[in-house]
């Protein structure tokens, strides 16, 4: 990518974990500031670096539109080399499912206790 800024917006669902993965390399010293939602990373590249897979994770609290930004920090006309940009959604593991089951059980106990108090 030429020295500058590349920005794209995406709609993400709150409560899910997402991974931004990309390949980044350079032919000279460069720094690239990467933003994914409210997650950020400054990646410094030195000399000639081949394309290397990198990633940044983000878990939005609420559903909405979030930005992915690649901002080259160099004052040159070359910039970093960017390829294979991808956002993937993480599959929820057993912990969220167990949390829902525990909340359901607690709510049933609370309703039963409230019925006893009202009687």
C-alpha positions, 0 to 999 in steps of 0.5 A: 500500500502506498503511504497513506490511509486505507479505511473500510467499515463493517457491521458487527454483532455485539457479544461476538469475538472477531479476528482481523487477519492480514499479511503485512510486509515491506521493502524498507523501514515502515510503521503501520498503525492498525485499528479494528473497532477500538483495538489498535496496534502499531506494527514496526517493520524494518528493512526488507520483511516478507509478507507475514500473517498478523492479526488483531482481535475485537469484541464489540459490546453492542452491534453496530458499524465499526472501522478497519483502518490501516494507516502508514506512518512513514514519510516515504512514497512506498509504505507497507505491503498489505494482502489477504485482509480477512475478518472472521467471527469466532465461534462461541465456546461452551462457556457462553452456553453454560452461562445461559443455562446457569442464568436460566436456572437462577431465574427459575429459582428466583421466580419460585421464591417470589411465588412463595413470598407472595403466597 
